[in-house]
Amino acid sequence: MKLWTVAPLNKQEANEIQTKYDLPSIIAMLLSIRGINTRDAIEDFLGNECELASPFEIKDMDKAVERIRRAIEECEPICVYGDYDADGVTSTTLMYSYLEAVGANAMYYIPSREDEGYGMNRNAVDFLNEKGIKLIITVDNGIAAINEVAYAKSLGIDTVITDHHMPVGELPDACAVVDLHRSDCNSRFKQLSGVGVAFKVVMALEGEYCDTDALLDNYADLLAIGTIGDIVELTGENRVFVKRGLQSIMNSDRIGISALVEDSGLAGKNISAGNVSFTLVPRINAVGRLGLSGKCVSLFMTEDFDEANEIASKLSSDNTDRQHIEKEILHEIDSKIKKNPSLVLDRIIVIDGENWKQGVIGIVASKVKEIYGKPTIIVSRIGDEAKASGRSVEGFPLCDAVFACSNLLTHYGGHPMAVGLSLESRNIELFRKRINEYACNYGKMPFDSIKIDCKLNPAYITTDIVSEMSYLQPFGAGNPTPVIGLYNMTLKNIIPLSNNRHLKLTFNRNGTGITAMKFYTSCEEFPYMIGDVLDLAVTLSVNEYNGSQSVSVIIKDIKASDDDNLRQLESLRLFEDFCIGNKISKEQARSILPDRNDFALLYRFLRQNNGYGFPIETLMHRLSNKLDYGKIRVIIEAMNELHLIEIIEGMNKCNINLLNVKTKVDIGSARIIKALLEVAR
């Protein structure tokens, strides 16, 4: 369950924007909601004519250019030192291909995610020293490589750092440190990805007469993939890169990108930022997760059609392998949760397993977080050592929680929404305890939420209004696809599609009917019935088929209209806090303490329906909201303990089965009821 929030709308401001700039009402409304409300901001956003700032605004850019030019002129061996994700490999390709084009003596190096980890390392420096390298140019990394840069310097190797990550403490002793987040850097736009910074360096190397338009013609495809892949905000210069790059990807001169588009099934389509994010980027990232990122650079650089097709096919195959590994880990986690439900009661979920693929556990953490709406850390044990990756919910800085446990960790880093860390396997349980102590002392932790841009009457949904919304593209971080709230919709029909893998649902409100898709849900998994009145959080797009257009409605989330999900989430948290030993007040205990009538209501429902096979949260609606979520949880816990029911609850499925009971059962004898009564008195 997620907290539904609707963005506040200043109707007066939206009307003024609509009138002043002669815009469709839906665009004016969305611009106002997103804070794009001045002439410059509106014209920049819609016209996308943002001028790229001078690269020399960035601190140390002059020093970087001087050292790189000297290396080119004197034919010194140069290594572009990259990273294994989509941003890293596009950064590497862009910088290396430029150096190659201007006649530099250059090579590239991407560390193995599994064997070397992120960033520069001493073994790699030794390898490059043996190759005779005299200048290392980092892309998408290097800002934290203080020891490695010093070691390279001791071997007679200079380093130019180009990065976009936050510095921590002192800067490396490099010839130049080009990083927008340096405290002494006065550049105006700070949200560039690694490939964006690399492009700025190339602009600077081109000098006074740089033809930016020609450079974008050459590199916009790489810029778009890396920028989207790194999930930086699609505003300002990033918006220029992506909008230009999406056109370039559809007509790329890079035969490797064309081969990847073809193999991904996107050939001939209008490619969106979403296509890149969910189709191309995972294929590029997959090889890094499985340890073979150099293939991507080869793909982007090759001029051989056969090689391009072979590598593109391999990337797709690796992505399939990655998905299979991910499913196996999720299956293991599901089994662990079924055996030990207390794993997901904590405020921060920490789950560990043996030899889980390190390159995949971040994705797994994201999926577990999505299901439970809590910060999640997935730990892979490799003998005595363990590595972990975590994802947070918006509003909770997971990095601070991790840093508070630093004395248990051998390595850690990250930002509010994502972390990586290492520790000794023997300390995993202590880490779980300590990080949850931090969370309990943090104050009121935010709930995971789905943000509705605006409510819309279904009668107003037309291809015209949806086409108008496309003016706001490209969508992505900082400019998400608009999520529309359709409220009080009566469910009229449920139609299974694709062998019951997906559902087509029809709804009606005040005589207006719509059809919406609910993907990856079968009839048996769908907890609602015809006649239910539901709220839908949807995205809209225009679908074209046989020359005619229609609106495609995709359901992102769904809930019963009579559910107060904030109250229910707070009730659930009370139950969880009580179960894990957090202090709750008498009043709070009483709010989740059921009486005999509450037990009878739920037990009667289960008997009438021969158990229940849907998420427990949907029981609130089935019981006409007579019981809060926390109270339902207490009743189920008590009935399970007293062997009235058997409950098997995993990540995606819940089954409550009635057991044969021949003797009278005293509900008050359940441990959870006794414990709650102790607090409530």
C-alpha positions in Angstrom: 0.0 0.0 0.0 1.2 3.5 -0.9 0.2 6.9 0.3 -1.7 8.7 -2.5 -0.8 12.4 -2.6 -2.3 14.9 -5.0 -0.2 17.9 -6.0 -1.6 21.2 -4.9 -2.9 23.4 -7.8 -2.9 27.1 -7.9 -5.9 27.6 -10.3 -5.4 31.3 -10.6 -1.7 30.9 -11.6 -2.7 28.1 -14.1 -5.3 30.3 -15.7 -2.8 33.2 -16.0 -0.3 30.9 -17.6 -2.9 29.6 -20.0 -4.1 33.1 -21.0 -0.7 34.8 -21.1 1.1 32.1 -23.2 -1.9 30.8 -25.1 -1.4 27.2 -23.9 -3.8 24.3 -23.6 -5.3 24.2 -20.1 -3.8 20.8 -19.2 -0.3 22.1 -20.1 -0.8 25.3 -18.1 -2.0 23.3 -15.1 0.9 20.9 -15.2 3.5 23.7 -15.7 2.0 25.5 -12.6 2.0 22.3 -10.6 5.7 21.7 -11.4 6.8 25.2 -10.6 7.5 26.2 -14.2 5.8 29.6 -14.0 8.0 32.4 -15.4 8.3 33.4 -19.1 12.0 32.3 -19.3 11.3 29.0 -17.6 8.2 28.2 -19.7 9.8 29.2 -23.0 13.0 27.3 -22.2 11.0 24.2 -21.1 8.6 24.1 -24.0 10.8 25.5 -26.7 13.9 23.6 -25.4 16.2 26.4 -26.7 18.4 26.4 -23.6 21.8 27.5 -24.6 24.7 25.4 -23.4 26.8 27.4 -21.0 30.5 27.8 -21.6 32.4 24.8 -20.3 35.0 27.1 -18.8 32.4 28.1 -16.2 33.5 24.8 -14.6 36.4 25.0 -12.1 39.7 23.5 -13.4 38.4 23.1 -17.0 41.3 25.3 -18.3 43.8 23.1 -16.5 42.2 19.9 -17.9 42.3 21.3 -21.4 45.9 22.4 -21.1 47.1 18.9 -19.9 45.0 16.9 -22.4 46.1 19.1 -25.3 49.7 18.6 -24.3 49.3 14.9 -24.2 47.6 14.9 -27.7 50.3 17.1 -29.2 53.2 15.1 -27.7 51.6 11.7 -28.5 51.7 10.7 -24.9 49.8 7.4 -24.2 46.4 8.4 -22.7 43.8 6.1 -20.9 40.2 7.0 -20.6 39.2 5.4 -17.2 35.5 4.8 -17.1 32.7 3.0 -15.2 30.6 -0.1 -15.9 27.1 1.4 -16.0 25.2 3.2 -18.9 26.6 6.6 -17.9 30.1 5.3 -17.5 30.3 3.4 -20.8 28.7 6.3 -22.8 31.2 8.7 -21.1 34.0 6.4 -22.0 32.9 6.1 -25.6 32.4 9.8 -26.0 35.8 10.8 -24.6 37.7 8.0 -26.3 36.1 8.4 -29.7 36.8 12.2 -29.6 40.5 11.6 -28.7 40.8 9.0 -31.4 39.2 11.4 -33.9 41.8 14.1 -33.1 44.7 11.7 -33.4 45.5 11.1 -29.8 47.4 8.0 -28.7 44.5 6.7 -26.5 43.0 3.6 -25.0 40.2 3.0 -22.5 39.8 0.9 -19.3 36.6 -0.1 -17.5 37.0 -1.9 -14.2 35.2 -5.2 -13.5 32.2 -4.6 -11.2 32.7 -8.0 -9.5 36.5 -8.1 -9.2 37.5 -4.4 -8.9 34.5 -2.4 -8.0 33.7 1.2 -8.7 36.4 3.7 -9.6 40.2 3.7 -9.8 42.1 0.9 -8.0 45.9 0.2 -7.6 45.9 -2.9 -9.7 44.4 -1.1 -12.6 47.0 1.7 -12.2 49.8 -0.9 -12.2 48.3 -2.4 -15.4 48.2 1.0 -17.1 51.7 1.8 -15.9 52.9 -1.4 -17.6 51.1 -0.2 -20.8 53.2 3.0 -20.6 50.2 5.3 -19.9 51.3 8.9 -19.0 47.8 10.5 -18.5 44.6 9.0 -17.1 41.4 10.9 -17.8 38.6 9.6 -15.6 35.0 9.8 -16.7 32.0 9.4 -14.4 34.4 8.6 -11.5 37.6 9.7 -9.8 36.4 12.4 -7.3 37.0 10.0 -4.3 40.2 8.4 -5.7 42.6 10.3 -3.5 45.0 7.4 -2.8 44.8 6.0 -6.3 45.6 9.3 -7.9 48.5 9.8 -5.5 49.8 6.3 -6.3 49.6 7.0 -10.1 51.5 10.2 -9.6 54.3 8.3 -7.7 54.6 6.2 -10.9 54.9 9.3 -13.1 51.2 9.1 -14.4 49.2 12.3 -14.4 45.4 12.3 -13.8 42.6 14.6 -15.0 39.4 13.9 -13.0 36.1 14.5 -14.8 33.2 13.5 -12.5 29.7 14.5 -11.3 29.6 12.8 -8.0 29.7 14.7 -4.7 33.3 15.2 -3.2 33.8 13.9 0.2 36.5 15.9 2.1 39.7 16.7 0.2 40.1 16.5 -3.5 42.5 14.2 -5.3 46.0 15.7 -6.1 45.3 15.6 -9.9 46.3 18.0 -12.7 42.7 19.0 -12.8 39.5 18.1 -10.9 36.5 18.9 -13.2 33.5 18.3 -11.0 30.4 20.6 -10.8 29.9 19.8 -7.1 33.2 21.3 -6.0 32.4 24.0 -3.4 34.5 26.4 -5.4 32.9 25.7 -8.8 30.7 28.5 -10.0 29.0 26.7 -12.9 25.3 27.5 -13.1 23.9 24.0 -14.0 24.9 21.3 -11.6 22.8 18.4 -12.7 24.9 16.9 -15.5 25.6 13.2 -15.6 29.1 11.8 -16.2 28.6 11.8 -19.9 27.4 15.4 -19.7 30.6 16.5 -18.0 32.7 14.5 -20.6 30.8 16.4 -23.4 31.7 19.7 -21.7 35.4 18.7 -21.7 35.2 18.0 -25.4 33.5 21.4 -26.0 36.4 23.0 -24.1 39.0 21.0 -26.1 37.4 22.3 -29.3 38.3 25.8 -28.1 37.0 29.2 -29.1 35.5 28.2 -32.3 33.7 25.1 -31.0 30.7 24.2 -33.2 28.4 22.9 -30.5 25.7 22.0 -33.0 28.1 19.7 -34.9 29.2 18.1 -31.6 25.6 17.4 -30.7 25.1 15.8 -34.1 28.0 13.5 -33.3 27.4 12.7 -29.6 23.7 13.4 -28.7 22.8 9.7 -28.9 25.5 8.8 -26.3 24.5 11.9 -24.2 20.8 10.8 -24.2 21.5 7.2 -23.2 24.0 8.2 -20.4 21.9 11.0 -19.1 18.7 8.9 -18.9 20.6 6.0 -17.5 22.0 8.0 -14.6 18.5 9.3 -13.7 19.7 12.9 -13.4 17.0 15.6 -13.7 15.8 16.2 -17.3 15.9 20.0 -16.9 18.1 22.7 -18.4 21.0 21.3 -20.4 20.1 17.7 -19.8 16.7 18.4 -21.5 18.6 19.7 -24.6 20.9 16.6 -24.6 18.0 14.1 -24.3 15.6 15.8 -26.7 18.3 16.0 -29.4 19.6 12.6 -28.5 16.2 10.8 -28.9 16.0 12.0 -32.5 19.6 10.9 -33.0 19.0 7.4 -31.6 16.2 6.8 -34.1 18.6 7.8 -36.9 22.0 7.0 -35.4 25.2 6.9 -37.5 26.5 4.6 -34.9 25.7 1.2 -36.3 26.1 -0.4 -32.8 23.2 1.8 -31.4 21.1 1.0 -34.5 21.8 -2.8 -33.9 20.8 -2.4 -30.2 17.6 -0.6 -31.2 16.8 -3.3 -33.7 17.5 -6.1 -31.3 15.4 -4.4 -28.6 12.4 -4.3 -30.8 12.3 -0.5 -31.0 13.2 -0.1 -34.7 10.8 2.1 -36.6 9.2 3.5 -33.4 9.2 7.0 -32.0 11.7 6.4 -29.2 11.0 8.1 -25.9 13.0 8.5 -22.8 11.0 5.7 -21.3 12.0 3.4 -24.1 15.6 4.2 -23.4 15.2 3.9 -19.7 13.4 0.5 -19.7 14.7 -1.1 -22.8 18.2 0.1 -23.9 19.7 1.1 -20.5 19.0 -2.3 -18.8 20.8 -4.1 -21.7 23.8 -1.8 -21.3 23.8 -2.1 -17.5 23.4 -5.9 -17.6 26.8 -6.5 -19.1 28.3 -4.4 -16.3 26.4 -6.3 -13.7 27.7 -9.6 -15.2 31.3 -8.1 -15.5 31.7 -7.3 -19.3 31.2 -3.6 -19.8 33.9 -3.3 -22.4 31.5 -4.9 -24.8 29.3 -1.8 -24.8 32.1 0.5 -25.7 33.0 -1.9 -28.5 29.4 -1.9 -29.6 29.3 1.9 -29.7 32.7 2.2 -31.5 32.5 -0.6 -34.1 32.0 0.0 -37.8 31.4 -3.6 -38.6 27.8 -4.6 -39.0 28.3 -8.3 -38.1 30.2 -7.3 -34.9 27.5 -4.8 -34.0 24.7 -7.4 -34.4 26.6 -10.0 -32.5 27.3 -7.7 -29.5 23.8 -6.3 -29.5 22.4 -9.9 -29.4 24.8 -10.7 -26.6 23.7 -7.7 -24.6 20.1 -8.8 -24.9 21.1 -12.3 -23.9 23.0 -10.9 -20.9 20.0 -8.9 -19.9 17.8 -12.0 -20.0 20.4 -13.8 -17.8 20.3 -10.8 -15.4 16.5 -11.0 -15.2 16.8 -14.7 -14.5 19.3 -14.1 -11.7 17.1 -11.4 -10.3 14.0 -13.7 -10.3 16.0 -16.4 -8.5 17.1 -14.0 -5.8 13.6 -12.6 -5.4 12.3 -16.2 -5.1 14.7 -16.9 -2.3 13.7 -13.7 -0.5 10.1 -14.6 -0.9 10.7 -17.9 0.7 12.6 -16.3 3.6 9.8 -13.9 4.2 7.2 -16.7 4.2 9.3 -18.6 6.8 10.1 -15.4 8.9 7.5 -12.7 8.4 9.2 -10.5 11.0 11.9 -9.7 8.4 9.6 -7.1 6.9 8.2 -5.6 10.1 11.3 -3.4 10.7 11.4 0.2 9.5 14.4 -0.6 7.4 14.2 -4.0 5.8 17.6 -5.9 5.8 17.6 -9.3 4.1 20.8 -11.3 3.5 21.6 -14.4 1.4 24.5 -16.5 0.3 26.4 -15.6 -2.9 23.8 -13.4 -4.4 25.1 -11.6 -7.5 26.5 -8.3 -6.4 25.6 -6.5 -9.6 21.9 -7.4 -9.2 21.2 -6.9 -5.6 20.5 -3.1 -6.1 17.7 -3.9 -8.5 16.4 -6.5 -6.1 16.5 -3.9 -3.2 14.5 -1.6 -5.4 11.8 -4.2 -6.1 11.5 -5.2 -2.4 11.2 -1.5 -1.5 8.5 -1.0 -4.0 6.4 -3.9 -2.6 6.7 -3.0 1.1 7.1 0.8 0.8 10.1 0.8 3.1 13.9 1.5 2.8 15.5 -1.9 1.9 19.0 -3.2 2.0 19.9 -6.5 0.4 23.1 -8.2 1.6 25.1 -10.8 -0.3 27.3 -13.0 1.9 30.5 -14.2 0.3 32.2 -16.3 3.0 33.4 -14.0 5.8 32.7 -10.8 3.8 29.4 -9.3 2.7 28.4 -6.6 0.2 25.1 -4.8 0.2 23.0 -2.4 -1.8 20.1 -0.3 -0.6 17.2 1.8 -1.9 15.1 4.3 0.1 11.7 5.9 -0.1 11.6 9.6 -0.8 12.1 11.7 2.3 14.3 9.3 4.2 18.1 9.8 3.7 19.2 6.1 3.8 22.9 7.2 3.5 22.6 9.0 6.9 21.3 5.8 8.4 24.2 3.8 6.9 26.8 6.3 7.9 25.5 6.1 11.5 26.6 2.5 11.5 30.0 3.2 9.9 32.0 1.5 12.7 30.4 -1.8 11.6 31.3 -1.3 7.9 34.5 -1.8 5.9 33.2 0.4 3.0 30.2 2.5 2.4 28.9 5.3 0.2 25.8 6.6 -1.5 23.2 9.3 -1.4 19.8 9.7 0.2 18.0 7.3 -2.1 20.7 4.7 -2.7 23.6 3.2 -0.9 26.3 0.6 -1.2 28.3 -0.9 1.6 30.5 -3.8 2.7 30.9 -5.4 6.1 32.0 -8.7 7.8 29.3 -11.4 7.6 29.3 -11.9 11.3 28.1 -8.3 11.8 25.0 -8.5 9.6 22.6 -9.1 12.5 24.1 -6.3 14.5 23.9 -4.0 11.5 20.2 -4.8 11.1 19.6 -4.0 14.7 21.7 -0.7 14.7 20.3 0.7 11.5 16.7 0.1 12.7 17.6 1.8 16.0 18.6 4.8 14.0 15.3 4.6 12.0 13.2 4.4 15.2 15.0 7.5 16.6 14.7 9.4 13.3 11.2 10.6 14.0 8.2 10.1 11.8 9.5 8.2 8.8 7.8 9.0 5.5 5.5 6.5 3.8 6.3 5.5 0.2 3.9 7.4 -2.0 2.5 7.7 -5.4 2.2 11.3 -6.5 -0.9 12.3 -8.5 -0.3 15.4 -10.7 -4.0 16.1 -11.0 -7.5 14.6 -10.8 -9.3 14.4 -14.0 -12.9 13.7 -15.0 -12.9 10.7 -17.4 -15.2 12.6 -19.7 -12.3 14.9 -20.5 -9.9 12.2 -21.6 -9.4 12.5 -25.3 -6.6 12.0 -27.8 -6.3 15.8 -28.1 -5.6 16.3 -24.4 -3.2 13.4 -24.2 -1.3 14.7 -27.3 -1.1 18.1 -25.7 0.6 16.5 -22.6 3.3 15.2 -24.9 4.6 18.8 -25.2 6.2 18.3 -21.8 8.4 15.4 -23.1 11.0 14.1 -22.6 9.8 12.6 -19.3 12.2 11.3 -16.7 13.8 12.3 -13.4 12.8 15.9 -12.4 10.1 15.8 -15.1 8.1 12.6 -14.5 5.4 11.3 -16.8 2.1 12.9 -15.5 0.2 10.6 -13.2 -3.6 11.3 -13.5 -6.1 10.4 -10.7 -9.4 9.0 -11.9 -11.6 8.8 -8.8 -14.9 6.9 -8.0 -14.7 4.7 -11.0 -17.2 1.7 -11.0 -15.6 -1.5 -12.3 -17.8 -2.9 -15.1 -15.8 -5.8 -16.6 -12.5 -7.8 -16.1 -11.0 -9.3 -19.3 -7.9 -11.5 -19.1 -5.3 -11.0 -21.9 -2.1 -12.9 -23.0 -3.0 -16.1 -21.3 -4.2 -14.3 -18.2 -0.9 -12.5 -17.7 -2.5 -9.0 -18.0 -6.0 -7.6 -17.5 -8.1 -5.2 -19.5 -10.5 -3.5 -17.1 -13.6 -1.4 -18.1 -14.9 1.3 -15.8 -17.8 3.8 -15.8 -18.4 7.1 -14.0 -21.5 9.2 -14.6 -22.1 7.6 -18.0 -18.5 7.9 -19.3 -16.8 4.6 -19.9 -13.0 4.0 -20.1 -10.8 0.9 -20.7 -7.6 0.6 -18.7 -4.7 -2.0 -18.7 -3.4 -3.6 -15.5 -0.2 -5.3 -16.5 1.3 -8.4 -14.9 -1.8 -9.2 -12.9 -4.0 -12.3 -13.5 -7.7 -12.6 -12.7 -6.8 -14.8 -9.7 -4.5 -12.1 -8.3 -6.9 -9.1 -8.9 -8.6 -8.4 -5.5 -11.5 -6.4 -6.8 -14.9 -7.4 -8.1 -17.3 -6.1 -10.7 -19.4 -3.3 -9.1 -16.5 -2.1 -6.8 -16.0 1.7 -6.8 -12.2 2.3 -7.2 -9.7 5.1 -7.5 -7.1 4.7 -10.3 -3.6 6.3 -10.7 -2.9 6.1 -14.4 -0.7 7.3 -17.2 -2.1 8.3 -20.6 -0.7 7.9 -24.1 -2.0 7.9 -27.6 -2.1 4.5 -29.3 -2.2 4.3 -33.1 -3.5 1.2 -34.9 -4.6 0.8 -38.5 -4.6 4.6 -39.0 -6.9 5.4 -36.1 -5.9 6.8 -32.7 -7.2 6.0 -29.2 -6.1 6.8 -25.7 -4.1 4.1 -23.9 -4.8 4.1 -20.1 -2.2 2.3 -18.0 -2.9 1.7 -14.3 0.0 2.5 -12.0 -1.9 1.9 -8.8 -5.4 1.1 -7.7 -7.4 1.3 -4.4 -10.9 1.2 -3.1 -12.5 4.7 -3.2 -13.6 4.3 0.4 -10.1 3.6 1.8 -8.4 6.3 3.8 -4.9 5.1 3.1 -3.1 7.5 5.3 -5.1 6.3 8.3 -4.6 2.7 7.3 -0.8 3.1 6.8 -0.5 4.7 10.3 -2.6 1.9 11.7 -0.3 -0.7 10.1 2.8 1.1 11.4 1.4 1.0 15.0 1.0 -2.8 14.6 4.5 -3.2 13.3 6.0 -0.9 16.0 4.3 -3.0 18.7 5.5 -6.3 17.2 9.2 -5.2 17.0 9.1 -3.8 20.6 8.8 0.0 19.9 7.0 1.9 22.6 3.4 2.8 21.8 0.9 4.7 24.0 -2.2 3.3 25.7 -4.4 5.1 23.2 -2.4 3.7 20.3 -2.6 0.2 21.8 -6.4 0.5 22.2 -6.8 1.6 18.6 -5.4 -1.7 17.3 -6.8 -3.9 20.1 -9.8 -5.9 18.7 -12.9 -6.9 20.7 -14.9 -10.1 20.3 -17.2 -8.5 17.7 -14.2 -7.5 15.6 -12.9 -11.1 15.7 -16.4 -12.4 14.8 -16.7 -10.0 11.9 -13.4 -11.1 10.3 -13.8 -14.8 11.1 -17.3 -14.9 9.7 -16.0 -13.3 6.5 -13.3 -15.9 6.2 -15.7 -18.7 6.7 -18.2 -17.3 4.1 -15.4 -17.0 1.6 -13.5 -20.2 2.5 -10.4 -18.2 3.4 -8.8 -15.3 1.5 -6.2 -15.2 -1.3 -5.5 -11.5 -1.8 -3.3 -8.9 0.0 -4.5 -8.3 3.5 -4.8 -4.6 3.0 -7.8 -5.3 0.7 -9.7 -6.8 3.6 -10.5 -3.3 4.8 -12.6 -2.7 1.8 -14.2 -6.2 1.9 -15.2 -5.5 5.5 -16.7 -2.1 4.6 -13.9 -0.3 6.4 -15.3 -1.5 9.8 -11.8 -2.5 10.9 -8.5 -0.6 10.5 -5.5 -2.3 9.0 -3.5 -2.6 12.2 -6.5 -4.2 14.0 -7.0 -6.7 11.1 -3.3 -7.6 11.4 -3.7 -8.2 15.2 -6.7 -10.5 14.6 -4.9 -12.5 11.9 -1.8 -12.9 14.1 -4.0 -14.1 17.0 -6.0 -16.5 14.9 -2.8 -17.9 13.4 -1.3 -18.4 16.8 -4.4 -20.2 18.0 -4.5 -22.4 15.0 -7.8 -21.1 13.7 -6.2 -20.2 10.4 -3.0 -20.8 8.5 -1.5 -17.8 6.8 1.2 -18.0 4.1 2.2 -14.5 3.1 5.0 -13.6 0.7 6.0 -10.6 -1.4 3.4 -11.1 -4.1 0.8 -13.4 -2.7 -1.1 -14.1 0.5 -3.2 -17.1 1.4 -5.3 -17.3 4.6 -6.7 -20.9 5.0 -9.2 -21.9 7.6 -8.3 -24.8 9.9 -10.5 -27.5 11.3 -11.3 -26.4 14.9 -13.3 -28.8 17.1 -12.9 -27.2 20.5 -13.8 -23.7 21.7 -10.9 -21.2 21.5 -10.3 -18.4 24.0 -9.3 -15.4 21.8 -7.9 -13.6 24.9 -5.3 -16.4 25.4 -3.3 -15.3 22.3 0.1 -13.8 23.3 -0.4 -10.7 21.1 -3.8 -9.9 22.7 -2.3 -10.3 26.2 0.6 -8.1 25.4 -1.6 -5.4 23.9 -3.9 -5.5 27.0 -0.8 -4.9 29.2 -0.1 -1.7 27.3 -3.7 -0.6 26.9 -4.6 -0.7 30.6 
